[in-house]
Amino acid sequence: MDVTHPSSSPLHAAAVQFCRNFEFWCGVGILGAAWLYYPYCQSGPDFCVWRRFAGFSCPGCGLTRGVCFLVHGRWAEAVQFNPLSPVAVGILLSNVLDGAWKSLRSGARHFWVWFVFSEGEPSKLL
């Protein structure tokens, strides 16, 4: 019976890489979602619990819309929605750039080349 260790599977290797670069993938996901959500920014629903129940805006009100506008380069509108929008985008971009830098510096680019082109056979590219 041939039993392989779970850590040798391509799925396990992909999961390990994802966990090591979690902030990178969160930043990419949030910025990508902001790019896609942009058409609904002006007419979308208001989800703020504070505004709904307490009647006043919280510091996060308008942050999603501000990030959406910033991703599309509309700085003035973004700051009108929430002045903290540039800070949020700066944090997300720093996570993305830091994760990309660490990935390239650590040699993880070899993993991505293997993952995309080897079709699960490590011997193809090693």
C-alpha positions in Angstrom: 0.0 0.0 0.0 1.5 3.3 -1.1 0.6 6.0 1.4 1.9 9.5 0.8 2.4 12.0 3.5 -0.2 14.8 3.3 2.5 17.5 3.3 3.8 16.3 0.0 0.6 17.0 -1.9 0.3 20.1 -4.1 -2.8 21.2 -2.3 -1.0 21.2 1.0 1.9 23.2 -0.5 -0.6 25.7 -1.9 -2.3 26.0 1.5 1.0 26.6 3.2 1.9 29.3 0.7 -1.5 30.9 1.2 -1.1 31.0 5.0 2.4 32.5 4.8 1.1 35.3 2.5 -2.3 35.8 4.1 -2.0 39.6 4.4 -1.0 39.7 0.7 -4.0 37.7 -0.4 -6.4 39.7 1.8 -5.1 43.0 0.3 -5.4 41.7 -3.2 -8.9 40.4 -2.5 -10.1 43.6 -0.9 -8.7 45.8 -3.6 -10.1 43.5 -6.3 -13.5 43.6 -4.6 -13.4 47.4 -4.4 -12.5 47.5 -8.1 -15.5 45.3 -9.0 -17.9 47.0 -6.5 -17.3 50.4 -8.0 -20.4 50.6 -10.2 -22.6 50.1 -7.1 -20.9 52.6 -4.8 -23.2 55.5 -5.2 -26.4 53.6 -5.2 -25.5 50.7 -2.9 -27.1 49.9 0.5 -26.0 51.4 3.8 -24.8 48.7 6.2 -23.7 50.9 9.1 -25.1 49.5 12.3 -24.3 52.7 14.2 -26.1 54.9 11.8 -29.1 52.6 11.6 -29.6 52.2 15.4 -27.9 55.2 17.0 -28.6 57.7 14.4 -25.0 59.0 13.9 -22.1 58.1 11.7 -19.2 56.0 12.9 -15.6 56.6 11.8 -15.9 53.8 9.3 -18.9 55.2 7.5 -18.2 55.7 3.8 -14.9 53.8 4.0 -15.9 51.1 1.5 -17.2 53.7 -0.9 -14.1 55.8 -0.4 -11.8 52.8 -1.1 -13.8 52.0 -4.2 -13.4 55.5 -5.5 -9.7 55.6 -4.7 -9.0 52.4 -6.5 -10.5 54.1 -9.6 -8.5 57.2 -9.1 -11.3 59.5 -7.9 -9.5 61.1 -4.9 -11.8 64.0 -4.2 -14.9 61.9 -4.0 -13.1 59.3 -1.9 -12.1 61.9 0.7 -15.7 63.2 0.7 -17.0 59.8 1.6 -14.4 59.2 4.4 -11.2 61.1 5.0 -9.6 57.8 6.2 -9.9 56.2 2.8 -6.3 57.0 1.7 -5.0 55.5 5.0 -7.0 52.3 4.4 -5.8 52.0 0.8 -2.2 52.7 1.9 -2.4 49.9 4.5 -3.8 47.5 1.8 -1.2 48.5 -0.7 1.6 48.1 1.9 0.3 44.5 2.6 0.3 43.7 -1.1 3.7 45.1 -1.8 5.3 43.6 1.4 3.8 40.1 0.6 5.1 40.3 -3.0 8.5 41.4 -1.9 8.8 38.6 0.7 7.5 36.1 -1.8 10.1 37.1 -4.4 12.9 37.4 -1.9 12.3 34.0 -0.3 12.3 32.2 -3.6 8.6 31.4 -3.5 8.4 32.3 -7.2 9.7 28.8 -7.9 6.6 27.5 -6.1 4.3 29.5 -8.3 6.0 28.4 -11.5 5.7 24.8 -10.3 2.1 25.2 -9.3 1.0 26.7 -12.6 3.1 24.6 -15.0 3.9 21.2 -13.5 0.3 19.9 -13.3 1.0 18.4 -9.9 4.2 16.5 -10.9 7.2 18.1 -9.0 9.6 16.2 -11.2 8.6 18.2 -14.3 10.3 21.4 -13.1 12.8 20.3 -10.5 
